[in-house]
Amino acid sequence: MKKDKINLIKEYKKCWRYLYDSRNFFYIILGIFFSSIILGYLILPPETIYNQLLEYIQELIKLTQGKSFSELIGFIFVNNIKISFFGIFFGIFFGIFPIIATFMNGYFLGFVSRLTISENGFSILWHLVPHGIFELPAIFISFALGLKIGTFIFQKEKKKTFFNYFWKSIRIFLLIVFPLLVIAAIIESFLIFYS
């Protein structure tokens, strides 16, 4: 039991070391995300895209309505875990998917913030903060790792680098991202269910 605990601590140390070494990719993802939030807030999309975004919001509301607390947790967790895993896995293709997904998520958040503020004022944003405390870091980590995986193509030993990046990313996904998303799903479900 003690040996397993020591091994787990070692694995976590490896994860945090790799994350620290990958911090520049994390900063790139953060930069794209917050820039796209500002764009989403300040610049409204063309009417057709505007209507599609509204339909998407309504669809999300419908999908969460009538669900029990445990069903909400499952729905939110599965949705976030898919996004996170795809962010890592599809980073294989030159890191294009994490970049596009980061931009789209940021723009959507900026767009929703604008709509919410126009109806309820700035104070409503404080109610949204708990949703992202655990969820956003998990998503950012996943997208940053996916972006890093995409750079294997520029390395001399491409195959070795790819597998090195990929398996280290999967370890982080299991030991860090997964638990963060479990906590995020519980908090978000609680806020939705009791609001």
N, C-alpha and C positions, 0 to 999 in steps of 0.2 A: 504493500500500500504506500509506504514511504517512498519507495523507489519510483513508483508510478507518479507520485506527486512531484518528485525531483525532475523526472523526465518531462512532465508537463510544463514545469517552470522553465526548463531548458528550451522547450519548443516555443513558448511564449517569448523568451528572450530573442530567439532567432527571428521570430515574426517582427518584433519591434525594431530589431537591427535592420532587417530588410526594408521595413517601412521608412526608417530614417534615411537609408541609402536611396530610397525612391522619392524623397521629399520634393524634389524639383517637379516631378510629374504631378504630385499632389497640388503644388502651387499653380501649375498650369490649369488643372481642372478647376480649382477655386477661382482663378482669374476668369475663365470662360463662363463659369456658372454665375458669378456676381455681375459680370458685364451683360450677360443675357437677361438677368433679372431686370436690370436698369432699362434695357431695350424693350423688354416686355411691358414694363410699366409706362415708359414714355411714348413708345411708338405702337399704335394700334395696327393690327394686320389688315390686309384687304378684306372686304366684306365677306367673301366666300370662306376664307380661313377663320375670320371672326365668328361666323355662324357655326362652323365646324367645331371650334373650341368651346362655344356655348353648349353645343349638343353633347360634346364629350363630358363636360362638367355635369350636365343633367343626367347623363348615363351613369357616371360615377355615383351620383347621389342615389339614383334608383337601385344600383347594385348593393349599396350599403343599407338602404332602408329595409326595415322589417327583420334584420338579422339579429340573432341573439349575441350576447357579449362574446361567447366563445367562437361563434361563426365569424364575427367581425375580426377577431384576432387572427383566425385562419386566413380570411380573405386578404387582409392587409399584409400579413407575413408572406404569404405565397406570392403576392404581387411584387413586394419589395425584394424577395429572394431571387425571383426571376430576373428582375432588372439588374441586380448586383452580379449575378452569375453571368448573364449575357454581357455585362460591361467588361468582365474579365475575359471570358471566352472569345467574344468577337473582336477583342483587341488584337487578336492574331492578324487581322487584315489591316496592318499598318496603323493601328490605333484609331481608325476612322470612326468606328461605331461609338467608342466612349466620348469622343469629341462631339459628335452629332447629338448623342443622347444627353450629354451635359448641357449643350446649348438649348435643346428643345425643352428639357425639364426646367431650366432657369427661365427661359422665355415664358413658359406656361405659368410658372410661379409668379413672375412679374405681372403677367396679364390678369391672373386671379386676384393678386393683391390690389391692383388698380380697381377692379370691379368691386371687391369687398370694401375697400376704403371709401369708394364713392357712395356706397349704400350705408355703411356703418361707422365711418370715420377711422382715424388712425389707431384708436385704442383697440380696435378689433385684432390688430396684428399681434398684440401681446397674448391673445388666446391661441394664436397659431404657433408661437415659439416652442411650446413643449413637444409639438409634433416632430420637430426636426432635430431635437437635441441628440438623439441616438441614431435616428434614421439617416440624416444627411452625412454625418461622418462615415457611416458604413457605405453609403453610395459613393461618396467622394473617394474613399479608399479603393473600392472596386474599380471605379473608372480610371483612377490613377494607375493601378496595377495593370489594367487592360491596355492603357496607353503605353506603359513601359514594355509590355510584352510585344507590342507592335514594332518596337525599335530593334528587335532581334535581327531583322533583315539587314541592318547597318553594321552588324558585328562580324568579325572575321570568322569565328566558329559559330555559324548561324544555328545549326541543329542543337549543339550543346547549350548555347545561350538560351534558345527558345525553351528547352525542357527545364533548364535551371530557373528561368523567370516563371514559367507556367506552374511548376510544382510548388515553388515558394508562394506564389499567389494563391494556389488552392489551399495551402496550409493556413494562410492568413484568412481566407474566406471561411474556413471551418472554425478556427479558434477565435477570431476577432469579429468578422463581419456577421456571421450567423448569430452569435449571442446578442450583439448590438441590435439586430433586426427583431429578435424575439422581444427584447425589452421595448423597442420602439412600437411594435404591434400592440403590446399590452397597453402602453400609455395612450396611443392614438385611439384604440378601441374604447378605452375608458372615457376619453374626452368626447368622442362621438356619441357613445351610448348614453352618457349622463348629461349631455348638453341639451 
